């Protein structure tokens, strides 16, 4: 794997993590 692939995967993981946190907050505020 190239460094660009690893960096891209890290960005995607971070985006998914942020979405998961927002989703959890949305469920918690119900």
C-alpha positions as CSV (number, residue, x, y, z in Angstrom):
1,X,0.0,0.0,0.0
2,X,1.2,3.5,-0.8
3,X,1.3,6.4,1.5
4,X,-1.5,8.0,-0.5
5,X,-3.7,5.0,0.0
6,X,-3.0,5.0,3.8
7,X,-3.7,8.7,4.0
8,X,-6.9,8.3,2.1
9,X,-8.0,5.4,4.3
10,X,-7.3,7.5,7.4
11,X,-9.4,10.4,6.1
12,X,-12.3,8.0,5.3
13,X,-12.1,6.4,8.7
14,X,-12.2,9.9,10.3
15,X,-15.2,10.8,8.3
16,X,-17.0,7.6,9.3
17,X,-16.1,8.2,12.9
18,X,-17.6,11.7,12.8
19,X,-20.7,10.4,11.2
20,X,-21.1,7.7,13.8
21,X,-20.7,10.2,16.6
22,X,-23.3,12.5,15.0
23,X,-25.7,9.5,14.6
24,X,-25.2,8.5,18.2
25,X,-25.9,12.1,19.4
26,X,-29.1,12.2,17.2
27,X,-30.3,9.0,18.8
28,X,-29.4,10.3,22.3
29,X,-31.3,13.5,21.9
30,X,-34.5,11.7,21.0
